[in-house]
Amino acid sequence: AHFVDEGNVVLEPGGTQPSKAHFIHDSHYKIDSVHDFPKIPNQDWTVQYPAFKNKLNHRIQNFLTKIQQS
């Protein structure tokens, strides 16, 4: 599977106003994440990625389970 931690990320500016979160674009899946990675002083956004990835994997598994049981 291709995930952001495999190098498929492009950082883009959040616009003209100060942003409270990093704007992350996954170039492989063409998915944008604007609010999942808050800007924390002296911390790179990638520190938060494992928890985000686990949350998505959990949600995906729940979705697949629900559609199999429908």
N, C-alpha and C positions, 0 to 999 in steps of 0.2 A: 504494500500500500504506500501511496505517496502522501507524506505529511509535511507540514511546515518544517519539522525538525530534520527533514532530509534535504533542505536547501531550496524549497519551492516558494520562497517568500520575497516580496518586494515591499519595502516601506514607502508610504506616500504621505505627503503632508496632510494634516487634518483640516486645511482651509486657512482662512485669514485670521480667525479668532484663536486664542490659546486653547489648546486641546487638553482635556483631562485624561485622555486615553490614546494609546498608539493606534494608528490606522494600519491594519495588516491586510495584505492582499496575497492570497495563495494563488500563484500563477498557474499551478497544475490544474486545480479544480475551479479556478476563477471564482473564488469565494472571498468576500470582504468581511473583516471583523473590525468593528469600530469601538465597541465598548467592553470587550472581553479582556483587554490588557491595559489596566490603568497605569498611568505614568507614576512611578514611585522613584523619588530622588535616589540617585546613586545605585539604581538597579536596572539592569537590562531587561527588556520585555520578555526575553526567552526564559527567564527564571520562572515565569508564571505559566509557560507553555505546557509542562507535563500535567498540571492539574486541569488545565483547559482541555487537553487531549483526553484525559480520563473521563471528564464530564461528558464530552461528546460521544465517546465510545459507549458509555453507560446509556445515554439517551438513544443511540442507534440500536443497541441491543434490546432495550425496552420496546422500541418501535417494531423491530423485527419479530419479537415475541408476540406482540399484540396482533400483528397482521397474520401470523401463523395460526393464532387461536380464533380468528374471526371466521 
